[in-house]
Amino acid sequence: MSLKKSVFLIISVLLIDQISKIYIKTHFALHESVDVFSWFKIYFIENDGMAWGTKISDFVSFISDRTAKVTLTLFRVLAIFGIGYWLYDATKKHSSKILIIAIALIFAGALGNIIDSVFYGILFEDSSNQVATFLPETGGYDSLLHGRVVDMLYFPLFELDLPQWFPVFGGKRFNFFEPVFNIADMAISTGFIMLIVFNKKAFSKH
């Protein structure tokens, strides 16, 4: 698979990701939801940290939330350069198509969420109790590098009450699948799953 084809895949994923996020941001108030099916909802939330809203400051108490946010964003920016070089190197070495597609998906997903983290704070109004405006005259809801990632895909497939004898979570309500995510997250997850499931084809001995 050529570098041009992998770039086309990246651009396609980025466009779908950003168009969906901008639409949600400019048509939904925070925590507003729409039922598509009983098992699928469009549910608008914003993620200020890593996966499932985890923050660096949750683990390192002496770092403020804002410092942790900038640190995470800068780390993502550095990581994207590493992934980009990996993709370039894989195409030049004519690596397997599965490996190149997987790297391209991970790159596109990571870049999609980086755009939110870097720019959305200055591009949009705050979405709390209102539908945000794009490029508001009064300025965005935060500064550069302090944007929040837009998530909207929610699949509450089923819920059940766990019995009291169940380890750790006994007696609690269990919701599957609880995390809310976006197209960029899907691209990253798909890329990693491809690397795991098709490991031997992706990383051939040759």
JOKACOR-V558604 format. One record per residue. N is the residue number from 0. OMEGA is omega in degrees with one decimal (NA if undefined). D_LAST is the distance of its C-alpha to the last C-alpha in Angstrom with 2 decimals. Layout:
{{N & OMEGA & D_LAST} {N & OMEGA & D_LAST}}
This chain:
{{0 & -174.9 & 16.51} {1 & 177.7 & 18.49} {2 & 179.8 & 20.07} {3 & 180.0 & 23.45} {4 & 179.1 & 22.75} {5 & 176.6 & 21.51} {6 & 176.9 & 24.70} {7 & 177.7 & 26.78} {8 & -180.0 & 25.51} {9 & -179.4 & 26.36} {10 & 179.9 & 29.78} {11 & 179.0 & 30.53} {12 & 180.0 & 29.93} {13 & -179.8 & 31.91} {14 & 179.1 & 34.78} {15 & -179.3 & 35.10} {16 & -175.2 & 34.94} {17 & 177.0 & 37.48} {18 & 179.6 & 39.80} {19 & -179.5 & 40.04} {20 & 179.7 & 40.72} {21 & 178.3 & 43.30} {22 & -179.7 & 45.01} {23 & -177.0 & 45.28} {24 & -175.9 & 46.45} {25 & 178.9 & 49.13} {26 & -177.6 & 50.32} {27 & 167.3 & 50.22} {28 & -178.8 & 51.95} {29 & -179.7 & 50.07} {30 & 173.1 & 49.82} {31 & -177.9 & 51.05} {32 & 176.5 & 49.43} {33 & 177.8 & 49.56} {34 & 174.6 & 48.98} {35 & 170.9 & 46.75} {36 & 178.1 & 46.67} {37 & -176.7 & 47.88} {38 & -179.3 & 44.32} {39 & 179.8 & 43.18} {40 & 165.7 & 44.93} {41 & -173.6 & 44.60} {42 & -173.2 & 45.54} {43 & 171.2 & 45.57} {44 & 176.2 & 44.79} {45 & -176.4 & 43.52} {46 & -177.1 & 41.03} {47 & -175.3 & 41.82} {48 & -178.2 & 38.97} {49 & -179.1 & 35.63} {50 & 179.7 & 34.79} {51 & 175.2 & 38.05} {52 & 179.1 & 40.12} {53 & 179.8 & 39.17} {54 & 175.6 & 40.15} {55 & -178.4 & 39.20} {56 & 175.0 & 42.95} {57 & -177.7 & 42.92} {58 & 180.0 & 41.11} {59 & -169.2 & 42.46} {60 & -175.5 & 46.20} {61 & 177.7 & 47.25} {62 & 178.2 & 45.29} {63 & -179.8 & 47.18} {64 & -177.6 & 45.75} {65 & 176.4 & 45.80} {66 & 178.8 & 44.08} {67 & 179.3 & 41.44} {68 & 179.3 & 40.98} {69 & 179.3 & 40.46} {70 & -179.9 & 38.07} {71 & -179.3 & 35.94} {72 & 179.2 & 36.01} {73 & 176.4 & 35.05} {74 & 177.9 & 32.18} {75 & 179.6 & 30.92} {76 & 177.6 & 31.30} {77 & -179.0 & 29.27} {78 & -177.8 & 26.55} {79 & 175.9 & 26.34} {80 & 177.6 & 25.58} {81 & 178.9 & 22.64} {82 & 178.2 & 21.32} {83 & 177.3 & 22.06} {84 & 177.9 & 20.07} {85 & 178.8 & 17.05} {86 & 179.1 & 17.50} {87 & -178.9 & 18.04} {88 & -179.0 & 14.97} {89 & 179.2 & 12.76} {90 & 179.8 & 14.60} {91 & 179.6 & 14.47} {92 & -179.8 & 10.69} {93 & 177.4 & 10.85} {94 & -176.0 & 9.19} {95 & -179.6 & 10.18} {96 & -179.7 & 13.96} {97 & -179.5 & 14.67} {98 & -177.2 & 13.38} {99 & 177.9 & 15.40} {100 & -179.3 & 18.39} {101 & 179.5 & 18.45} {102 & -179.6 & 18.49} {103 & 178.4 & 21.07} {104 & 178.3 & 23.22} {105 & 178.9 & 23.24} {106 & -178.8 & 24.13} {107 & 179.8 & 26.85} {108 & 179.2 & 28.32} {109 & -180.0 & 28.47} {110 & 178.0 & 30.05} {111 & 179.2 & 32.48} {112 & 176.0 & 33.84} {113 & 178.5 & 33.98} {114 & 177.0 & 36.25} {115 & -174.3 & 38.59} {116 & -176.4 & 38.68} {117 & -166.5 & 39.28} {118 & -171.2 & 41.60} {119 & 179.9 & 43.23} {120 & -179.9 & 45.81} {121 & -176.9 & 47.32} {122 & -173.4 & 46.85} {123 & 168.7 & 48.56} {124 & 172.6 & 51.65} {125 & -175.8 & 51.57} {126 & -179.2 & 51.24} {127 & 177.2 & 53.53} {128 & 178.3 & 56.37} {129 & 172.0 & 55.71} {130 & -173.7 & 53.37} {131 & 175.2 & 51.80} {132 & 175.9 & 52.40} {133 & -177.1 & 49.73} {134 & -179.5 & 50.70} {135 & -179.0 & 54.00} {136 & -179.0 & 56.80} {137 & -179.8 & 57.30} {138 & -178.0 & 53.70} {139 & -176.1 & 50.82} {140 & 178.6 & 50.82} {141 & -176.2 & 49.07} {142 & 177.0 & 47.65} {143 & -179.8 & 44.32} {144 & -178.8 & 41.43} {145 & 178.6 & 43.57} {146 & 178.8 & 42.80} {147 & -178.5 & 42.15} {148 & -179.4 & 39.33} {149 & 175.3 & 40.75} {150 & -177.5 & 39.88} {151 & -176.0 & 41.41} {152 & -174.2 & 39.53} {153 & -177.0 & 41.13} {154 & 176.1 & 40.63} {155 & -172.1 & 43.32} {156 & 176.4 & 42.44} {157 & 176.4 & 44.92} {158 & 176.0 & 47.08} {159 & 176.2 & 48.56} {160 & -178.7 & 50.69} {161 & 179.3 & 48.99} {162 & -176.6 & 51.36} {163 & -176.9 & 52.86} {164 & -177.3 & 51.10} {165 & -176.7 & 47.62} {166 & 173.2 & 45.93} {167 & -173.0 & 46.10} {168 & -178.3 & 46.70} {169 & 178.5 & 49.53} {170 & -178.4 & 52.32} {171 & 177.3 & 50.36} {172 & -178.6 & 49.47} {173 & -179.3 & 45.82} {174 & 177.7 & 44.41} {175 & 18.7 & 41.11} {176 & -169.3 & 39.39} {177 & -176.6 & 41.14} {178 & 173.8 & 38.89} {179 & -173.4 & 39.55} {180 & -178.5 & 36.61} {181 & -178.3 & 35.72} {182 & 178.7 & 33.25} {183 & 177.7 & 31.24} {184 & 178.2 & 30.96} {185 & 179.8 & 29.83} {186 & 179.4 & 27.02} {187 & -178.9 & 25.83} {188 & 179.3 & 26.14} {189 & 178.7 & 24.38} {190 & 179.4 & 21.38} {191 & 178.5 & 21.20} {192 & 177.0 & 21.82} {193 & 179.8 & 18.95} {194 & -179.3 & 16.56} {195 & -175.5 & 18.25} {196 & -177.6 & 18.76} {197 & -174.3 & 15.43} {198 & -176.0 & 13.45} {199 & 178.8 & 10.83} {200 & -178.7 & 10.46} {201 & -178.1 & 10.74} {202 & -179.3 & 8.24} {203 & -179.4 & 5.34} {204 & 179.3 & 3.79} {205 & NA & 0.00}}
